[in-house]
Amino acid sequence: MTTERQAQTLKSLLSGGDRRSIARSNRALKLACANPARVSELAALAHDRDWLVSMRAVDLLEKLAHKNAQSVEPHKEIFLGPLADSDKWEIRLQIVRALPLFNWTAAERRRVVEILLRDAGHPQKFVKAWALDSLATLSRNDTALVPVVRRLLRAFERSGSKALTTRARRIRERLSSVKQ
């Protein structure tokens, strides 16, 4: 099977439905796990014109990175580029969830923190909560982020949102179990 045909197959698995559906993403994930060369195809599909295909490809890259960040490492720039500024909250969610999974250069890390700080104020609560969660994860190795994380935790706790208050409590518990 040619690379073009393989990419088309992955694309067909990620196509269709609406923003709430995953199409046949589970099948695409199995294919990528079985053949690591297909991760490159997912990375290419992250820039597809069809934003649903793009979103699902980014979602799968994030899932793969949780399992084995090294498998996605050659494509990690996807999470710092134009997709990080997407007007689609579903894509931004996958971006903020993936960012703490990789090793970044100093310049890349500045961009990572910029994205997470910006998205900690996103109107969509899922994006906001995961951005703070990722900042908290990064703060374990970057004490300069600790005061920022604490300030955002207080803001979440005062937000009046049960979801944000609960997330703040869980982040605090996680951070308190790790020496700062």
C-alpha positions, 0 to 999 in steps of 0.5 A, a space after each residue: 500500500 502506498 503512503 498516499 493510500 495509507 494516509 487516505 485510509 487514516 483520513 477516511 477513518 477520521 472523516 465524517 460525523 460532527 464535532 461530538 463524534 469520533 468517527 472511527 478514531 479508535 481504529 486509526 489509533 490501533 493502526 498507529 499503535 501497530 505501525 509507528 510509521 503511521 504516526 507521521 501520517 497522523 501528524 500530516 492529517 493534523 493540518 487537514 483542511 477538514 477541521 474535524 479530521 485535524 481535530 481527531 488527528 491531534 486527539 490521537 497524537 495526544 493519546 499516543 503521546 500519553 502512551 509513549 511520548 517518544 513516538 510523537 516527539 518528532 512531530 511535537 511542533 504541531 502542538 506549538 504551531 498554528 493549531 495552538 491558536 485554533 478557533 476550535 476549542 476542541 483542538 485547543 483542548 488536545 494541545 494543552 493536554 499534550 504540552 507537558 508530555 514533551 521535552 522542550 528547548 528553552 525557546 519552545 518552553 516559553 511558547 508552551 508556557 505562553 499557550 498554557 497561560 493564555 488558555 488558562 483564561 479560555 472561555 471553554 471550561 475544559 480548555 481552561 481546566 486542562 491548561 491550568 492542570 498542564 501548568 501545574 505539571 510543568 511547575 514541578 520542574 519550574 519553580 518560577 511557575 509555582 506562584 502563577 499556578 497558585 494564583 490561578 488555583 485561587 481564581 478557579 476556587 473563587 470562580 463559582 464554577 463547581 467544575 473549576 473548583 473541583 479541578 483546582 482542589 485536585 491540582 492542589 492535592 496532586 501538588 501537595 504530594 510532590 515536594 516543591 
